[in-house]
Amino acid sequence: MNKIVKKEINFAGKTLALETGSLAIQANMAVKATYGDTVVLVTVVSADANPDIDYFPLNVSYEEKLYASGSIKTSRFVKRDGRPTDDAIVTRRLIDHAVRPLFPSDYMDEVQVIATVLSLDSNSDPEFLTMIAASAALHASDIPWKGPMASLKVGFFDNDYKINPTTSELEEKSELEMMISFVGEDHRFLAVEAEAHIIPEEKILGAMEFARNNVSPLLDIINDFAKEVNPENKRYAYVSKKLDETLLKDITEFAKKRVVEMMSQGFDKTKLKDAQDELLSEIFLKFEGKYKKADMARALSEVQKHSLQHLILDEHKRPDGRGVKDIREIKSEVGILPRTHGSALFSRGVTQVLTVATLGSPSLEMLIQNMYGERSKRYMHFYNFPPYSVGETGRVGAPGGREVGHGMLAERGLQAVIPSQQDFPYTIVLMSETLSSSGSSSMAAACASTLALMDAGVPIKEMVAGVGVGLIMDDEMTKHLIMSDLAYMEDAYGFLDFKMTGTRNGVTAMQADMKSYGIPFEWMPLIVEQSREGRMHVLDDMEKTLNQPRTDVSKYAPKMFTMKIEPEKIGMVIGSGGRTIREIQEKTGTEIGIEEDGTVVVSSTDEDMAKKALEIIEGLTHDTKVGEVYDGVVREIVDFGAFVDILPGKSGLLHISELSNEYVNSVNDILSVGDNVKVKVIEVGRDGKVSLSKKALEPGYVDEPRAPRGPRGGGRGDRGGSDRGGRGFGDRNRDRRR
């Protein structure tokens, strides 16, 4: 029987509990964590190293379960939970970023971390709880790991920071949503993911400092939990994948001089890669039969890493000759694709991204179902990273986690400047195609997307840009340099990947992870400031290409028109079973969306037809008043009068007695279907039925009191003069035309 261990504390006003011993007992370690009524299960399992791979195969999964909130999938055909949402993929990547750097560098056993949300309390964040549970599971297990780390979420509203705000606070109040991780007794910075509403850098740093000052209780409970579960901190013995010293010495002696020469030539990525490939081929030939090719390639990588560190830290040179704050040459173009709604090509050195903006009607928004229920999304950003972008062959198809993560980072970076639906009722889709990559293509995607939006005529509030900032340091962390716009080997061998997007007035998104055991928090203000300076430089260049949105959307984009009707009249526009709105759409070739507050959005590539649809809706919802005069059209003649269309979608009865001051024997003596006739409204019944008069507009007309109307309108077989439920688009009219 497994020993059950449970630890709990009060954190940010809720009970946080960690427990093991009762669930998933065959895993290396399983932790059931509870925060409020949110419950997650995190398991960690290790397996022997795969001899055919030369990297650490860490696999992290974050499983959002609909049952956690008592939900059932709304699809009629598929009830099983499907692929993870983009938000779940981002959470998985955040867990990976926080735990990966804490494994030994020579450890390559396969490790799998699976987090499952079992119960959801929407006011108790499952992402925060999963990060804590993952740290506790790894720290208490026998898997080699140098934790613990601790994470927490920070919001900012009412001019104050708050730990683990509720979902409603984040959605309705907070200007910031930040998940940040720390490690070690000195609370080193480890990882971050954030979205902000154009917040100054000092407030971002304040949020990070606030989180750091509140992380101790989390580290304490994880340590206490692990000590009781694994008192001696036992870790299983693994086969080290550290390179053989003799191999490393041989490769260093053979290749180091060539590597230093290559790095000093100022080669761009393409030429440098060609030189590297040539050198590696020579190494394979020189030591063929003595060492494995995979080990030789790893050894050359180590030589390159240490040579790069020496070049930058000791000689203060970058491979391409730039200074530590210099940004590569920037080029940008807009409107490069003739039939798209907006397009932009952004290049920074060899990195090149094309973003295309597409505008659509509100009905094209995306519906997302997750643990929190269903929600619609009208602005989306997608990111592609095809293998040709790095000169390789590979799989093409559904996006991987990296592509989803980069796309979501750019999406969050631009979210704060997207106009509201009331101001710009379009559905907006951005697609960023990475055409060439040599460092920080996600930031290039954010820049290209800003220009594409402006090219499409989207009235964004401010321009957004971003640039990557990295850290080069020696293995002992005795020397370090913060460098802007890492390229190629600097990116590959750097220790920090810090990305921050923003406008001239503040930050909109952040993402950072690293390859080392955290960095001193005192370095963060310098990193943030250097990132801000780089962003200003990039914005300067972008503004030379296009400095404000175009005044109109593309002629190929649908045109959007809005109007407001009283909410209680929505049913008049929709009609029974949606018949009326469908008929308006069919007649005008438009798409019509109606919000609960009565906002009507009509979209069409034909502006005249869109305006026609608005006229019909206005007619359907107009409150006809006695005394109004209309130029009507005779739509139908009956024995006792004629039905006259006075507004699009609305008709009234012109009774035979109201045709003329003279006696009329037959309606057909005066009117024919299709005739134009000027009429005056003489009565509007409580049921909305309209009575019209032609003779009321003739000279000498005397307005006599009208007899009370029966249930169908009274005298001479009167059928009651009415719009008759929008007969302008009804089945009866359509049958007569047949």
N, C-alpha and C positions, 0 to 999 in steps of 0.2 A: 504494500500500500504506500503510495507516494505521500510524503510529508507535505501538508498544506501550509503555505506561508502567506501571510497577508499583512500588508502595511498600509496605513492610511494617514492622511493629513488634511487639514483644511487649507485650500489654496484659492485665492481670489473669490472667497465666499461660497465655495462648494467643496464637498468631500471628494478628494482624489484618493483612490484605492488601487493597490497593485496586489495581485494574488496569483499563486501558481500551485500546481499539485492536483488540480481537479479536472482540468480539461487538456485534451491533446497530449496525453501522457507519453507518447512515443517520440515526440519531437525532442531535439536537444534541450530546448527550453520553450515553454509556453506561458505567456502572461495574459491573464484576464485583467483588464484595467477598466475602472469605472470613474466617471466624472459626472456628477449630477445623476441623471438617468441614462446617460450615454455609456455604452459598454462596447469595448473592442477586445478582440483576441488577436494577439501577435505571437506567431511561432517562428522559431529559427531552427534551421536544420543544416548540417554540413555534410559534405560527401568528399570522397578522395579526389585529389587533383586529376584532371584530364591530361594525360601526357602529350596530347596533340595540340594543346593551346599554351600560349606564353603570356597570358594575362590573368588577372583575378576575376573569375566569373561570379560576381555578386548579382543575384536576381531578387528584386523587390517587387511585391505586388500589394496594391491597396484595393480592397474589395468593398465597394458600396453595395449593401444589400437592401432591396426595397422593403423586405419584411421588417427591417430595423425600425421603420416608421409606420408599419402596418399598411403598406401600400402594395398594390398589385399592378403589374405592368398593364398599361392601357391598350396595347396592341391586341386586336381580336385574334390574331393568329399565333403570336409568340408570347408566352407568359413567363418563360425563364428569363432571368436577368441576362442582359447581353454584354457587349464589349464595354469596357470602362469608359466613362465620360472623360472629356478633356480635362475637367477639373480633377478627376481621380488620378489621371496620368501625371498631372502636375504635382499632386500630393506624393505620389510614388517617387517621382524624381527628387522631391525635397527630402524625403526619408533617405534616399540613396546618397544625396549630396552630404547629408549630415553624418552618416555612419561609415561611408566608404573610406575616408581618410584615416580612420582609426584602426584599420587592420594593418598588421605588419607588412612592410613592403615586399618581403620575400615569401609571403603567404599566398598560395594560389589554389587552395582547396575550394571546391564549389560550395557556395553558401546561398541559401534561399531564406528570405524574410517575407512572410505573408501576414498581412494585417486585414482583419475582417471586422467590419462594423456590425455588431449583433443587435444593438439597440440604440436608437437615436433620440436624444433630447435636443431639439433644435437650438436651445439656449446654452448647450454645453458642447463645446467644439470638439468633434471627433478627430480632426486633424491634429490638434494639440495633444489629445490623449494618445493618439497613435504614435506620435514622435516620442513621447515619454515611455510608452509601453515597449517600443522597439529598442530604446536605449536600455531599459531594465532587463529585457529578455536577453540581449547580447551580453550585458555586463554580468548577469547572474549565470550565464551558460558556461560551458567548458570550451567554447570556441575562442581562439586567440583574438583578443580585441582590447584596445587601449582606451576604453571609455571610463566613466560615463560621459555622455553629452546630455544636454537638456535644452528643450525648445519651449517657446511660449509665443502667444499671439498678442500683438499690441494694436490698439485702435487710438484714434485721436479725435475728440469732439468736445464741445463746450470749453475749448481752449485748454484741454487737459488730456493726459494719456491714461489709457485704461488697459489693464491686463485681461485677456480673454473676454472681450466684449461679446454680447449676445448677437445672434444672427440679425435680429431686427435693428440693433444699434449699428452694426456694420453697414447694413443696407440703407438705413434711413438717416443716420447722423454722422457716421465716422468719415473723416477725410483721409483715413489711412487704414490699410489692413496689412500688417506685417507679421510674418512668421520668421523668427530668428533663433539661431542655435548657438550655444556656447559649450566650451569643453575645458576641463582642468580646474585646478584649485584657483588659478588666477583668472578664470572665466574668459578664456581666449575666444575671439570671434571665429565662428566655424562656417556658417551658411545663413543665407537670408533669401526670402521671396516676399515682394511687397508690391502693392498697388496704391497709388496716392493721387489726390486731386490737386495737383500743382502745388505741392508743399515746399517751402524753402528748405534748403539743405540743413540749416541749423535745427529745424524741427525734426528732420529725419534722423540726424545724429542724436537729438534729444530722446527720440523714441528708442533708439538702440541702447543708449545709456540707461534709460528707464528700465528696459527689459533686463539688461545685465545686472542692475541693482536688485532685481526681484527674482533672480534665477536660483539663488542658494537653496531655498526649501526643496526645489525639484531635484537638484543634485544630491541633497541629503537623503531624500526618501529613496532614490534609486540606489545609493550606496548602502543604506540600511537594509533594503530589500535583498540586494545581492549578497551582503555579508551573512545574512541568515540562511539564504538558499545555498550559497557556495562559500562557507566560512574561510576556507584556505585559498580561495581564489584560484582553484585548479584550472589549468588549460591543457587540453590534450596536445601531445607531441605531434608536430606535423613535419613533413619533408620540406625543408627549405628550398626555395627556388632561386636562392642567391647565386649569382654567377660565380663560376670557378675563378679563383684569383689568377691562376696561370693563364686562363683564356683571356681575362680582362687585361692582363699585362701584355700579352701578345698582340691583341687588337689595338691597344693603346699605342704601343711602340710602332706598329705598322701604320696606323691611320691618323694619329693625333695631329701631326704636322699638316697633312692634307686637309683635315677638318678645319683647322684654324685658318688655313689659307682660303678655303671656300667661304667661311663666314666673314672674312675680311674683304671679300671682293665686291660686296654690295649687290650681290645677285638678287634678282627677283625670285619668287617661289619656283617658277618653271625651270629656270636655269639651275637653281640650287638643287632641285629634285633630280635633274639629269646628272649633275655632278655626284650626288649621293648614290644614285643607282649605279653609276660607273664604279665608284669606290667600293660599294658592297660586292659587286661582281668580282672585283680584284681580290677582295678578302676571301670570298668563297673559293676562288681558284688557288690562292696562296695556302689556305689551311684545310683544303679538301681532304676528307678522311680523318682529320684530327679532331675536329669539333663539329657539332650539329649546326646546320645552317640557321635554325631558329635561335640558337644560343649566340652565334656570331652576330646576327642582326641585333639581338638585345645588347650585346657588348658594344657594338658601334653606336647604338642609341645612347648608352651611358657615356661614351666618349664625347658624343655631340653635346649631351647635357652639360657635362663638366667644362667642356671647351666654351660653351655659350656663357656659362656662369663666369668663367675667367675673363672672357672678352668684355662682358658688360660690367661686372663688379670691379675688376682690377684695372682694365684698360679704358673703361667708360666709353665703349664703342658698341653700337648696335650693328647687327649684320648688314643692314641696308644703309648705314651711315647716319641715321636720324638721331636727334637728341631724345632724351627720355620722355619729353612732353610733346614731341612732334607727331603730327597726324600725317599719314600718307596722303598723296595727292588725291583730291576729291573731284569727281566729275559727275554731273547729273544732267538728265534730259527729261522732258515731259512731252506728252502727246505723241509718242513714237509709234503707237498702234492706231491705224485709221478708224477702225470700226468699234473699238472698245469705248466705254464711257469715260475712262481716265486711265492713264498709264505713266509710269516713270521708271527710268533706269538710273540707279545710283551705284557709283563705283568709288571704292576707297582702296587705292593700290590695286592688287590683283582681285580683291573681293568685289563681286559684282552681283547685284540683285535687281530683278525686274519685278515690279508690283503692278498689278492690274486691278482697278476698282470697277465694280459692277453695281449698278443701282437698280432696285426693283420695287415693286409695290409692297405695301405692308403685309399683304397676304402671304408673301414669300418668306416671312420671318421663320426662324427655326424654333421648333418646339422641343424642349428638353425635359425628360422625366428622370428624376433621381430621388434620393432618399427624402429630399425636402419637398417633393411634389413636382408639379409641372410648372414650367416657366417658359416664356417666349424670349427670343433673342433676335434683335434686329440689326446688330452690328457684329460681324464676324471677321476674323483674320486667320488665314491659313498659310502655311509655310511649307515649301517643298525643298528637298536637298537631294537632287539626283546625283548618281555616282559620277557623271561626267564633270560635275562642278569641282572635283578634286582630281580629275584626270584618271579616273578608274572605271572599271566595269562593276556591275553589282545589281542587286534586286531593285526592281521598280514596281510600285504597287501601293498598298495601303500605307499611310504614314506611320513611322515608328515613334517611340516615345520622345526622341530628341526633336523630331520635326514638330510634334504636338507641343512640346515645351517651348520651343523657340517661337512658334506661332502665337501661343498664349502670352508670352512675354511681350511681343510686339502689340498684340491686341490690348493688353492691359496698359501698355505705354501710351496708346492713343485714346483709350476710353474716356479720359477726362476732357478731351477737346472735341468729342463727337457731339454735334448739335442734338438737342432734344427732338423727340418725335413730333412735338407740336410745331417746332421751328423748321423741321426738315423731315417730312414723313416717309422718307424712303427706307427700305431695307438696304443695308450696305454690306457688301462682301469684298474683302481684299484678299488677293492671292499673290503671295510673294514666291517667285521662282529664283532660287539661288543658281546663278549661271556659272559662277566661279567663286571659290572660297579660299581665303587665306587669312583666317582670323576674324571673329566677331561678325559673322554674317547675319546674326539676329539683330544686331544694331543697324546694320545696313538695311535690313528689311523694314525696320521702324522708320528710317529716313526715307526710303523709297515710297513707303506707304503714305507718309505725310504729303509728299509731292503728288502722288497719284490721287489722293483725296482732293487736293486743291485743283488738280487738272480736271477732275470730274465735276467741279463746281460745288463740292460739299463745303458749306460755310463753317469750317472748323474754327474753334475759338482762338487757338494759337498754333504755331508750328512746333512740331516735336522732333527731336533728334536724340541720338545716343551714340556713345562710343565705349568700347571696352577698355578697361584698365587692368593691368596685371602686376604681378610681383615676381621679380627674379631675386633669389637669395641662394646662399650656399646651404649645404646640407645641415650645417650646425646652426644656421640662422644668425650667424655673427655679422653677416653683411647682407644688405638688401637694397633694392632700388624699386621704386614705383614707376611703372612705365605705361604710357598711353598708347592705345591702338597696337596691341600685340599682334605680330604677324608670323605666320608659319612656325618656325622652331621656337620662337619666343612663346607662342601660344602652347605648343606641345610640351615644352620643358618648363613653363612657368608654374608657379605654385598657387596662384590665385586667378580666378576668372571673375571679375567684377563688372557687371553691366548695369548701367543706370540711364534711363531715358527721362526726358523732361523738356520743358519749354524755357524761354528766357527767364521766366518767373518762378520756376520750381520743378520739383521732381514728380514724375508720373508713374514710374515703375522701377523696381530693382530686382536683381537676381545675382547671387554670388555663391560660389563654392570653391573648394581648394583641394590641393593634393597633399597638404601637410597637416600636422596636428595642431590646427588653428594658428592664428597669428595674434600678437599682442593687440589689444583693443586700442591702444594709444596710436596705432598706425591709421585707424579708420578716418579721422578727420582729414588727414593728408590725402588718403585715397579718394574720399568723396569730393574734396576740393579740386583735385586733379581731374576727376571725371567731369565736374562742372565746367572747368576751363576748356576741356576738350569738346564738350557739347556746344559751348558758345562758338568755338571755331567752326564746327561743322554747320551750325545754323547760319553763320555768316556766308559760307559757301552755298548752301541751299538757297538762301534768299536771292542770290545772284541769278538763279535759274527761274524761280517763281516765288514771289514774296507775299502773295495773297491768293485766296481762292478765286477761280473764274466766276464771273457774275452770273452765268447761266450754266445749267447742266448740258451735257452733250446732246446734239440733235438726235442721237441714236438711243438716248436714255428715255424711259417713259416720263411723261409730264405729270406732275402731281398737283392736285387742287384739293383744297379742304374747305369744309363748311361746318357749321354747328347747327344741330337741330335739338329740340327738346328731347331728353332721354325717353319720355313716355311715348314719343312718336316713332321710336326706332322700329317698332313692330309694323307701322304703316309702310316703311321702306322695305323691310324684309319680306313681309307678306306671309301668307299661310304656307308653311313648309319651305319658306325661302323663295316662293314663286316670283314675287314681285321684283326682288333684287336680281334674280337670275334673268328675268325678262329685260330689265334695264341694261344689264351687262351685254346680253345678246344683241339688243337693238343698237347699242352704241359702241360695242367692241371695247369696252372698258373693264377695269377691275375696280371693285368697290369694297372698301373696308369700313366698318362702323365700330367705334369704341363704345364702351358702356356709358361714357359721359356725354355721348351724342356727337362726338367728332366723326365726321364723314370724310374719308379720303378717296378720291377718284383718281385713278392712274390710267394713262393711255399714251401711245406714241402719237396719236392724233389729237391735237389740242382742241379742235372744234368739237370732236365727239365727247371729249371729257367735259367740256362746257355744257354740251347738250345733256349729259347725264346729270350734271349739277342742276340744270333747269328742271329736269323731271323730278328730282328729289325735292327741290324747293317747292315745286307745284304740289307734290304729294303731301307735304307737311305744312303748306301755307294755310293759315286760318282765314278762310274766305269770310268777308264781312258784307253786310247789307249796304248797298249803295255803290259798291265797286263796279267799275265798267271794264269789260274785257272784249278784245277782238277774238271771238271764238271761231271754231270750225265745226260744222255739222258732221257728226260722226254716224248717227243712226236716226232714221225717221220711223216713228210708230204712229198709230191711229190718233193718239191724243197729244202728239207733240213731237219734239225732236230732242235728242241728247246732243249737247254741244260741249266740245272740249274747250275749256276756258284757260286751263293751265296744263302743262305736260303732266299726264297721269291723273288729271282731275276733270270731271265733267259735271254738268248740271242739266236739269230738265227745263227746256223752253216749252211751256205748255201752249197748246193751240190757242187758248184764250189770251195769251200774252204776245201773239205774233203781230197783231195790228189793232188799231182802234176800229177798223172796219171788221165786219163779219167775215170769218175765214171758213170756207166749206171743207177744205182739205189742206193739210200741211204741205203736200206736194205741189199745191198751186203757188206756194211762195218759196219753199226751200228744197234743195237737193243735197244729197250726201256730198260733202267736200266743199260746200259753199262757205265763204267767210261771212260772219255775221257779228255785228256789234251788239252786245247784250249787257244788261245791268242786273246785278244780284238784288232780288227783292225779298228773299227769305233764306235763312240758314237754319235748318231744324236742329233740335238738340242732338240728333243722331248724325249730324254733319251733312245731311242731304241738302243740296243747293237748288233753289228755284230761280229761274232767270226770266227776264222780260226783254223783248225787243221794242214793244210799243211804248215802254217807259221812257225811251229815248226820243220818241216822236213828239212834235209840237202839239200842244193841247192835251197832253196826257194828264188825267186826273187820278191820283193815287187813292183808290177806294179801299176800305177795310177788307181784309181777306178772311174768308170763312175758315173756321178751324179745320185742319187737315186730319184725315183719318190715318190709320196706321200705315197705309201705303200712299198717302199724299192726297186723298180726297177726290173731288169731282171729276166727272167725265173719264172715269177709268184711269185717272192720274197714277202713274207708277212712282211718283214721289221725288222726282228730280234729285239725282245723287251722283257722287263720283263712283258709286257702286263698287267700292273696294278696289279702286285702281283699274277700272276696265280698260284703260288705255293700253294695257298689255295683257288683257284677259283672254281666256280660251274662246269666249264668244266671238270676239273680233277676229281672232285668228281663223276660226271655222268659217266665218263669212268670206274671208279672203280666199279660202280654198275653193 
